[in-house]
Amino acid sequence: MSFSRVYSAQTHLLKGKIVTVEVDITKNTLHAFTLVGLPDKAVDESKDRMSSALKNSGFKSPKNQNQKIVISLSPADLKKEGPYFDLAIALAYLLSAEEIDFDPKGKIFLGELSLNGELQPIKGVLPLTEQAKKQGYKEIFVPLANAEEAALVKGIAIYGAKTLKEVIDHIDQSDQGERVPKSGKPGPRKEKPKISVQRPTVIAHKDATHDIDFSDIKGQESAKRGLEIAAAGGHNIALSGPPGTGKTMLARVFSHILPELSNEDILEITGIHSIVGLLEDALVTEPPFRAPHHTASYVSMIGGGTNPKPGEVTLAHKGVLFLDEFPEFEKRVLEALRQPLEDNIVSISRARGSAIFPSNFILVAAMNPCPCGNKGNKDKICICKPNDLDRYSRRISGPIIDRIDLWVTVGNVDYKKLSDEVVRSEKTHTIKDRVKQARLIQERRFKDSKRKIKTNSEMNVKDLGNIVKLTKEVRDLLDGSAERLALSARAYHRVIKIARTIADLENSKEVEANHILEALQYRPKVTQ
């Protein structure tokens, strides 16, 4: 056999793509080694890795023989990136050279080869395994370090191997037995070892322990109330106040009161983090918390690049995106948040293609009231000039202000409260229980909805009209308040959503006047 076909895969955007590896060998000719199919540098270098790995695994190096080798990766119009194909290329070459014999049908091979034949872990194994299963493949071979992640997918046999030799010993059906030593005398035949199937990885919700509890934060009861409402309804929130009042601490503790992720969400988030290379364990079981620095670039925040890659807004999917020093972010970055805040997706278009990434996160923004941070502070004097204040206020545009549901002022805390050991607020688990109960109410409410929404913040205008019914008294109160506050249509509807969440926290079937009044308190105290 001079031709062989073996199957592998690579990540493309946030999904897997099956790649066919074909090898054709022409012997007794001048040596040539060609790899085609739009390979990048990492893929092209696989020729050298594969040759050394084969030599150190007991086979002849392809580079030491008079033969023409052509390796094709198809589909040819898909850019091939990364070291995903090393294992498949090595096996396809051995099959074509008739040094091993196996049936590649229904099998996927993934893994980077080191020069001594060991298999190195790769990124994105979870979405690659899911794609292999969808397309009917029965077995997938991955580096042992990736086996637990791949085993999250049920319905396909997962084999984790340490070396190229282990994979060959498992699949080779030839009668060669043990390789003949240099003495020329074959040794006794030994049964070739088999790789055991990786046991399915069980998704388990662990009881997470955190360094800081809500009860450790003294005072700031209004801010804690706002964060509870934001967590219950999936609303975006901004915390404004002088430096050192606890805005960052509140934001970090906020993710602890979010409900546990569903199994479906765990797999989705784990797949995203695996593709980007941020997966530390086999699973991401808690809502992600992303806190990029205010100097972060547009591409790192929103995503993009020559070949579109996800950014921070996608890495925070189903979790929290915390933007400290909110007005200090680049203007272009803040304006680009409009689409993910409104539609829960981010659309990226580039010359080489376009992509739509999920970005359903809760935005927590923290900011000072002015550049020096002392505006409105009774104990300190603001030293900002009028031009500085005007420039600072214009850093955040009206459309962005409109898209943030709750604006909470975080003021200075009385020193007596800081030193009083008796004054302690509710613990994290107590608040989390109320949030979970409110989420269950919303889940039942949207159970029969055609749109797959789970929280009040995801309702559109049509949903509000069909689901949230306001009495005439409550409607008149809202209309009158909206006229006095000059609310935009978007802000008007967001007040209703917040009021509905407040009612859910109180287990109230109807939105009442006090819910509307509390919701109105969280609108920004600026002219929109």
Secondary structure, DSSP 8 states (H G I E B T S, - for coil): --EEEEEEEEEETTEEEEEEEEEEEEESS--EEEEESSB-HHHHTHHHHHHHHHHTTTS--GGGSSEEEEEEEESTTS-B-SSTTHHHHHHHHHHHTTSS----TTEEE--EE-TTSBEE--S-HHHHHHHHHHTT--EEEEEGGGHHHHTTS-SSEEEEESBHHHHHHHH--SS--S---TTS------------B-------------S--GGGS-S-HHHHHHHHHHHHHT--EEEE--TTSSHHHHHHHHGGGS----HHHHHHHHHHHHHHT---SS---S--EE---TT--HHHHHEETTTTEE-HHHHTTTSEEEETTGGGS-HHHHHHTHHHHHHSEEEEEETTEEEEEE---EEEEEE-SSSSS-TT-SSS-----HHHHHHHHTTS-HHHHHH--EEEE-----HHHHH-SS-----HHHHHHHHHHHHHHHHHHTTT-SS---SGGG--HHHHHHH----HHHHHHHHHHHHHHT--HHHHHHHHHHHHHHHHHTT-SS--HHHHHHHHHTS-SS--
